[in-house]
Amino acid sequence: MSVSTQTSEIVQHDADTPPRPVRILPMGDSITEGWGTATWVGYRDDLFKQLHRLGHDIDFVGSRKDLVQPDGDPDHFGTSGIRIEAINAVVAQQLPPTKPDWVLLHIGTNNMYDAISAAQAPAQLRELVDNILRVCPDTKILLAAIIPSKNPLYQANIDAYNREVRAVAEERAGRVRFVDMAHVLQPADDLGDDVHPNLTGYGKMSAAWRDALHPLLPAPQGGPILTDNPHFQTQFLVSGGNQFNQGSLPTYFPSWRNEGINAYGADLAGTGNGSNAVGMLKVAGSGGISTTLVTRPGTRVRVTFRAKPNSLGAAYGCVGAAGRRFTAGIDGLPPVTVTVPDGGDWQTFHFDCLPTTNMSVLRFSPDGQDGCGPMITDVIAREASD
């Protein structure tokens, strides 16, 4: 079925086709957590965006969430101060639920501060890597040599340790790849203190991870991804509560703005691929949820998204099409009204448009009676590759 306007088109597919993002777990200490950056994202936010620009649909995973994350994906497993043996002690509990396809492992800096712990670190790293491979049998690891230090005593330990890091990767070459992060940063220019990168250093780390990952990931299914947080991975969306009621928690979440609706995190386990979902409940004068895309005028954009009727039903007066109708569109172009078929199942849609500006606002707005609206997830906007 298609609904056309002068400039855009919605196509509904009979079969729901949830995207399968590559699940990436950034893992390590404060350097993974992002110590020294204002939003505590370190290399992760830039890496996320660079992989999107290459067309890769990815999802960062991990049990830890950024407290401040203006855009991108806040999930990770970086813990300030942690050492190899401590992270190994929690692998069996922390990793299997996240089901990572790839682990980005940069660990050992906190073991380098004295000679005894530095000497023990290679054996502990071997144990950690083997433990990850054992508890996550479908996971592969990018194992990084740790970045250099300004402190000459630390650096002597780092040099010896990094030789063993390479050996650990080579011994497990089928599932572990070595990333030579040791020569990516220059201590005088790229560190903010003795051991943590500054913004330039984190940028170099993200580029090194990108160059290592890009040839190993599945071929992109289209052009560059323009949506910063397509799968709604956010610290604020939790099951069973109205997490975006006006006047309670902040009225934004990473990459998406709440324009006055009652938005709630819902159906977290039922979206088909591990994504979160946003339920939109209309209130008088509300807008919807929106995000800004960096577009090129005259270059076609295809937005793929999934929607279903909200799960609140008659309790909110959502009967008939009231909880199934919404508009989707790019600001400056006529929006298209969509009615999700009844039955409660997810449906996949494509919204094609031709932006006219460099910055385009993508918006979904409930179009039914007050108190009703659809659920949305997996909103992936790509530059069309054909």
TORVEX-5908 format. One line per 3 residues: number of its first residue (from 1); for each residue x negated, y negated, z of C-alpha. Coordinates in nm, 3 decimals, padded with zeros to 5 digits. Layout:
BEGIN
NUM> X Y Z | ...
This chain:
BEGIN
1> 00.000 00.000 00.000 | -00.131 -00.348 -00.073 | -00.008 -00.695 00.017
4> -00.158 -00.975 -00.190 | -00.187 -01.351 -00.166 | -00.365 -01.588 -00.400
7> -00.703 -01.521 -00.246 | -00.695 -01.204 -00.039 | -00.561 -00.853 -00.014
10> -00.486 -00.599 00.258 | -00.508 -00.231 00.173 | -00.378 00.028 00.417
13> -00.513 00.382 00.399 | -00.288 00.672 00.488 | -00.569 00.855 00.673
16> -00.748 00.680 00.957 | -01.124 00.680 00.900 | -01.307 00.565 01.213
19> -01.659 00.447 01.136 | -01.947 00.643 01.281 | -02.200 00.390 01.410
22> -02.551 00.510 01.486 | -02.580 00.515 01.863 | -02.906 00.359 01.982
25> -03.021 00.358 02.347 | -03.282 00.092 02.436 | -03.460 00.244 02.737
28> -03.736 00.120 02.963 | -03.823 -00.135 03.229 | -03.790 -00.515 03.251
31> -03.931 -00.556 02.900 | -03.633 -00.360 02.767 | -03.397 -00.541 03.003
34> -03.518 -00.873 02.865 | -03.697 -01.033 03.160 | -03.797 -01.390 03.082
37> -03.518 -01.470 02.836 | -03.229 -01.690 02.941 | -02.962 -01.436 02.847
40> -03.165 -01.127 02.941 | -03.146 -00.976 02.594 | -03.519 -00.955 02.517
43> -03.578 -00.788 02.182 | -03.236 -00.621 02.174 | -03.009 -00.894 02.040
46> -03.240 -00.983 01.753 | -03.290 -00.615 01.665 | -02.913 -00.560 01.660
49> -02.864 -00.849 01.418 | -03.155 -00.751 01.195 | -03.023 -00.397 01.154
52> -02.681 -00.543 01.072 | -02.836 -00.763 00.806 | -02.981 -00.448 00.653
55> -02.628 -00.304 00.643 | -02.663 -00.049 00.925 | -02.356 00.008 01.143
58> -02.507 00.058 01.487 | -02.386 00.066 01.845 | -02.617 00.006 02.138
61> -02.536 00.240 02.425 | -02.642 00.271 02.787 | -02.498 00.248 03.134
64> -02.632 -00.101 03.202 | -02.468 -00.419 03.070 | -02.606 -00.767 03.021
67> -02.457 -01.009 03.271 | -02.486 -01.292 03.020 | -02.444 -01.196 02.656
70> -02.311 -01.460 02.417 | -02.302 -01.226 02.120 | -02.414 -00.888 01.998
73> -02.394 -00.572 02.206 | -02.478 -00.582 02.579 | -02.532 -00.207 02.638
76> -02.878 -00.075 02.728 | -03.073 00.118 02.991 | -03.352 -00.117 03.089
79> -03.428 -00.157 03.460 | -03.671 -00.412 03.600 | -03.955 -00.260 03.802
82> -03.881 00.100 03.710 | -04.165 00.346 03.659 | -04.184 00.658 03.446
85> -04.112 00.900 03.729 | -03.812 00.699 03.849 | -03.649 00.683 03.507
88> -03.712 01.056 03.464 | -03.523 01.125 03.787 | -03.199 00.984 03.645
91> -03.217 01.100 03.283 | -02.989 01.401 03.332 | -02.715 01.178 03.478
94> -02.757 00.868 03.261 | -02.823 00.986 02.907 | -02.577 01.265 02.812
97> -02.262 01.049 02.855 | -02.401 00.790 02.611 | -02.473 01.048 02.336
100> -02.756 00.853 02.173 | -02.874 00.935 01.824 | -03.196 00.746 01.892
103> -03.373 00.642 02.212 | -03.606 00.342 02.190 | -03.848 00.424 02.470
106> -04.096 00.163 02.594 | -04.202 00.270 02.944 | -04.514 00.279 03.160
109> -04.602 -00.087 03.224 | -04.520 -00.061 03.594 | -04.744 00.245 03.623
112> -05.046 00.047 03.505 | -05.097 -00.165 03.816 | -05.328 00.077 03.998
115> -05.572 00.343 03.886 | -05.400 00.639 04.054 | -05.054 00.580 03.904
118> -05.209 00.498 03.566 | -05.396 00.830 03.568 | -05.073 01.018 03.646
121> -04.869 00.833 03.383 | -04.945 01.049 03.074 | -04.829 01.371 03.243
124> -04.520 01.192 03.372 | -04.446 01.061 03.023 | -04.467 01.410 02.876
127> -04.221 01.530 03.139 | -03.985 01.239 03.070 | -03.987 01.290 02.692
130> -03.927 01.663 02.727 | -03.646 01.597 02.972 | -03.473 01.359 02.728
133> -03.503 01.613 02.447 | -03.366 01.886 02.672 | -03.059 01.705 02.808
136> -02.980 01.538 02.473 | -03.048 01.811 02.215 | -02.926 01.600 01.920
139> -03.129 01.293 02.013 | -03.451 01.167 01.858 | -03.697 00.927 02.018
142> -03.895 00.630 01.895 | -04.177 00.632 02.150 | -04.367 00.305 02.172
145> -04.717 00.236 02.292 | -04.666 -00.029 02.558 | -04.747 -00.390 02.481
148> -05.077 -00.546 02.593 | -05.140 -00.750 02.908 | -05.329 -01.067 02.988
151> -05.477 -00.899 03.296 | -05.803 -00.718 03.203 | -05.761 -00.457 03.479
154> -05.412 -00.369 03.359 | -05.532 -00.370 03.000 | -05.800 -00.107 03.064
157> -05.531 00.124 03.202 | -05.296 00.039 02.915 | -05.557 00.128 02.652
160> -05.615 00.473 02.803 | -05.243 00.533 02.848 | -05.153 00.431 02.493
163> -05.392 00.687 02.348 | -05.188 00.949 02.533 | -04.858 00.797 02.419
166> -04.959 00.858 02.059 | -05.057 01.215 02.146 | -04.723 01.279 02.316
169> -04.541 01.170 01.999 | -04.764 01.371 01.768 | -04.719 01.685 01.979
172> -04.340 01.656 01.932 | -04.340 01.526 01.576 | -04.011 01.689 01.479
175> -03.803 01.473 01.714 | -04.039 01.199 01.836 | -04.186 00.916 01.627
178> -04.467 00.690 01.745 | -04.435 00.311 01.728 | -04.764 00.126 01.772
181> -04.634 -00.165 01.977 | -04.982 -00.210 02.131 | -05.107 -00.409 01.832
184> -04.789 -00.602 01.753 | -04.826 -00.870 02.024 | -05.122 -01.095 02.096
187> -05.144 -01.163 02.471 | -05.257 -01.525 02.441 | -04.971 -01.619 02.209
190> -04.689 -01.373 02.277 | -04.671 -01.324 02.654 | -04.496 -01.550 02.904
193> -04.692 -01.408 03.200 | -04.934 -01.119 03.249 | -04.701 -00.852 03.111
196> -04.369 -00.989 02.977 | -04.320 -01.124 02.625 | -04.211 -01.477 02.553
199> -03.947 -01.539 02.286 | -04.204 -01.504 02.009 | -04.326 -01.177 02.156
202> -03.977 -01.035 02.187 | -03.917 -01.132 01.825 | -04.223 -00.934 01.721
205> -04.102 -00.634 01.921 | -03.762 -00.645 01.749 | -03.930 -00.654 01.409
208> -04.145 -00.351 01.498 | -03.843 -00.150 01.613 | -03.654 -00.258 01.299
211> -03.933 -00.149 01.065 | -03.954 00.188 01.240 | -03.576 00.249 01.245
214> -03.471 00.124 00.903 | -03.608 00.414 00.695 | -03.481 00.670 00.947
217> -03.117 00.558 00.959 | -02.844 00.671 00.718 | -02.820 00.467 00.400
220> -02.594 00.164 00.455 | -02.236 00.201 00.330 | -02.221 -00.147 00.182
223> -02.381 -00.487 00.215 | -02.496 -00.678 00.523 | -02.267 -00.655 00.826
226> -02.151 -01.002 00.932 | -01.971 -00.909 01.257 | -02.196 -00.932 01.563
229> -01.994 -00.697 01.784 | -01.776 -00.481 01.557 | -01.703 -00.206 01.807
232> -01.615 -00.435 02.100 | -01.890 -00.300 02.323 | -01.863 -00.546 02.610
235> -01.909 -00.559 02.983 | -01.567 -00.719 03.031 | -01.350 -00.459 02.858
238> -01.257 -00.193 03.110 | -00.965 00.047 03.105 | -00.642 -00.024 03.288
241> -00.658 -00.395 03.353 | -00.578 -00.728 03.192 | -00.938 -00.840 03.181
244> -00.870 -01.156 02.984 | -00.571 -01.304 03.162 | -00.607 -01.680 03.148
247> -00.747 -01.816 03.471 | -00.919 -01.495 03.580 | -01.231 -01.377 03.398
250> -01.396 -01.585 03.125 | -01.186 -01.630 02.814 | -01.453 -01.495 02.581
253> -01.641 -01.176 02.524 | -01.954 -01.117 02.319 | -01.911 -01.255 01.968
256> -01.532 -01.290 01.997 | -01.323 -01.577 02.134 | -00.992 -01.544 02.312
259> -00.766 -01.822 02.184 | -00.511 -01.818 02.463 | -00.360 -01.472 02.434
262> -00.345 -01.210 02.707 | -00.612 -00.974 02.578 | -00.687 -00.650 02.751
265> -00.930 -00.364 02.710 | -00.742 -00.049 02.629 | -00.754 00.300 02.483
268> -01.127 00.317 02.539 | -01.146 00.693 02.492 | -00.898 00.726 02.211
271> -01.040 00.520 01.927 | -01.214 00.815 01.764 | -01.578 00.706 01.780
274> -01.649 00.573 02.127 | -01.552 00.213 02.049 | -01.359 -00.008 02.284
277> -01.032 -00.168 02.172 | -00.870 -00.506 02.234 | -00.498 -00.526 02.293
280> -00.345 -00.863 02.204 | -00.037 -00.984 02.390 | 00.120 -01.297 02.247
283> 00.199 -01.591 02.472 | 00.360 -01.920 02.372 | 00.124 -02.134 02.168
286> -00.153 -01.875 02.159 | -00.386 -01.808 01.872 | -00.546 -01.466 01.885
289> -00.901 -01.338 01.882 | -01.160 -01.483 01.648 | -01.525 -01.460 01.556
292> -01.750 -01.660 01.327 | -01.915 -01.499 01.025 | -02.215 -01.637 00.840
295> -02.093 -01.617 00.481 | -02.200 -01.729 00.135 | -01.944 -01.925 -00.064
298> -01.833 -01.725 -00.364 | -01.963 -01.393 -00.225 | -01.680 -01.152 -00.155
301> -01.637 -01.018 00.199 | -01.459 -00.698 00.291 | -01.334 -00.668 00.648
304> -01.255 -00.315 00.761 | -01.063 -00.277 01.085 | -00.841 -00.036 01.270
307> -00.511 -00.119 01.437 | -00.224 00.049 01.619 | 00.087 -00.064 01.810
310> 00.008 -00.170 02.162 | 00.046 00.087 02.435 | 00.274 -00.122 02.659
313> 00.589 -00.059 02.458 | 00.936 -00.131 02.586 | 00.808 -00.245 02.926
316> 00.703 -00.567 02.752 | 01.002 -00.579 02.520 | 00.794 -00.451 02.230
319> 01.055 -00.271 02.027 | 01.084 -00.222 01.654 | 00.810 -00.409 01.469
322> 00.747 -00.659 01.752 | 00.436 -00.488 01.885 | 00.314 -00.383 01.542
325> 00.294 -00.709 01.351 | -00.005 -00.943 01.329 | -00.189 -01.166 01.085
328> -00.544 -01.121 00.964 | -00.744 -01.372 00.770 | -01.035 -01.606 00.717
331> -00.980 -01.971 00.808 | -00.924 -02.183 00.498 | -00.755 -01.898 00.311
334> -00.392 -01.786 00.341 | -00.361 -01.517 00.612 | -00.188 -01.188 00.541
337> 00.082 -01.045 00.767 | 00.031 -00.678 00.854 | 00.279 -00.441 01.016
340> 00.121 -00.129 01.156 | 00.330 00.180 01.077 | 00.525 00.319 01.369
343> 00.417 00.636 01.544 | 00.137 00.509 01.767 | -00.158 00.628 01.559
346> -00.457 00.424 01.448 | -00.453 00.300 01.091 | -00.747 00.178 00.883
349> -00.717 -00.145 00.681 | -00.937 -00.341 00.444 | -00.907 -00.716 00.412
352> -01.081 -00.861 00.103 | -01.146 -01.232 00.071 | -01.367 -01.488 -00.101
355> -01.499 -01.736 00.158 | -01.549 -02.096 00.056 | -01.785 -02.205 00.338
358> -02.110 -02.094 00.502 | -01.939 -02.039 00.838 | -01.607 -01.853 00.820
361> -01.380 -01.786 01.116 | -01.222 -01.440 01.108 | -00.901 -01.429 01.314
364> -00.645 -01.170 01.423 | -00.325 -01.310 01.574 | -00.017 -01.133 01.714
367> 00.284 -01.234 01.507 | 00.569 -01.077 01.704 | 00.777 -01.199 01.996
370> 00.607 -01.330 02.308 | 00.455 -01.050 02.512 | 00.380 -00.827 02.216
373> 00.091 -00.762 01.984 | -00.126 -00.490 01.833 | -00.447 -00.323 01.940
376> -00.758 -00.386 01.729 | -01.096 -00.211 01.709 | -01.391 -00.143 01.476
379> -01.381 -00.479 01.297 | -01.665 -00.460 01.046 | -01.707 -00.748 00.804
382> -01.952 -00.684 00.520 | -02.067 -00.869 00.218 | -01.928 -00.667 -00.069
385> -02.203 -00.471 -00.242 | -02.018 -00.420 -00.572
